[in-house]
Amino acid sequence: MLNFWATWCPPCVEEFPSLLQLKYALWGKPFEILAISVDDGGFPDIQKFTTGRVINILLGSDPEERLARQFGVEKYPETFIIDRAGRLVEKIVGPRNWAAPELVSSLHALLEQED
């Protein structure tokens, strides 16, 4: 899962804890979350935001939004579900509650298909 977000984006901040919960829900499965921040301040902005939180997902920084542009990101947050072969399964624009049972189940099902 590839997620583009920013610390200045209220929907992104609201969504972030559910990304962490999703990672725990799929613990032990061949599943990773890479959350790419587009904050102008780069990693220092990310560090301020994550201080005091247990972070179990991969974090990246794209302050010039080069990667975001390559993926055609239109607004934040925006998430791409990518299978193990690197194929786009789904593009999701806007926030989601990633800990919602139906989303966890659909990702479980996708992972089962790929085994």
Number of C-alpha atoms within 10 A of each C-alpha: 18 16 24 25 28 25 19 14 14 14 16 21 16 14 19 21 15 17 23 18 18 23 20 14 16 16 12 8 12 11 16 15 19 16 22 24 27 25 20 16 13 17 17 12 17 19 11 10 14 12 9 8 10 8 13 15 16 11 14 16 22 19 17 13 17 11 15 21 10 8 13 10 17 11 12 20 25 22 23 20 17 15 15 11 7 8 10 12 11 12 16 12 16 15 19 19 17 20 19 12 12 11 14 18 14 11 18 15 11 14 16 11 8 10 7
